[in-house]
């Protein structure tokens, strides 16, 4: 029996408890990570370098079938991974897999919108990088040293280094994440 998607509404939500939910993905391939230079028209972090990422939207819940019923609550398992797959494809043209949690941050954008952001490292399947010119100005594959020569969003160089350590199998990197 298919699971019915509940009506999505913020009518009963407490305004002081509303946040954007964003996930970012530091894409790894062949010992390097992909960073993108954000366009000047971006609300948060214009003209600086960062990973792929995007907001979870209500339409994501309407368009993706729920995975289970948890009593009277409808669940969508693996939604963050689905969000990162979509954003990586849209923003870089790459397909990604093997998601590893890096970190999280809560911030308030310049327009006053509060954001919860979870950060992941992920691996890229073979393919060419293609970026949407209305969102990004350029892309670069960087290692743990060359990333420091780019004007990045605060924390991104450390996320690049951590992602490289995770996927190159260095044991101390995994211990740091625990």
C-alpha positions, 0 to 999 in steps of 0.5 A: 500500500503506498504511503500518502504524502501529508499536506505540507504547511507552515500555518501551524509552525512557530515563526521563531522555529523556522529555518532554512535547511541547507546541505553542502558537499565537498566533492572529492576525486583523485586526491583533490576537491572541487570548489566553485566561485559563487556569482556576485548575485548570491545572497550569502557569500557572493564572489567567494569559493565554496562547495556545492550545496542547496536548500531542502524545499517543500517540493522535495517532499511532494516529489519524492515518495516517503519511505515509511510510516513511523506511527502517525509520522511520515518519514523520508529516509536519506533525504539529505543524500538525495538533496546533495545528489541533486545539488551536485548534479545541478551545480557541477554536472557531477554524480556523487556518492559515499557521503561522509559527515564533516561538520555543521553550522547555523548562521543568519544570512545578510537578508535575516534568514536563519540557516541550518547547514550540514556539511558532507564530503562525497566522492565524484563519479567520472564526468566533466564539471559543468557549472551554471553561469548564473550561479557560479563564475568558475571552478577549481580542483584543489588539494589541501595546500592550494585551497589556501590560495583561494578566497573561500567561505570561512571553514571551507579549506579545513573541510577540503583537507578533512574530505581528502583525509577521509577518502585517502583513508588516513585513520586519524581523520576518522577519529576526529569525526567521532 
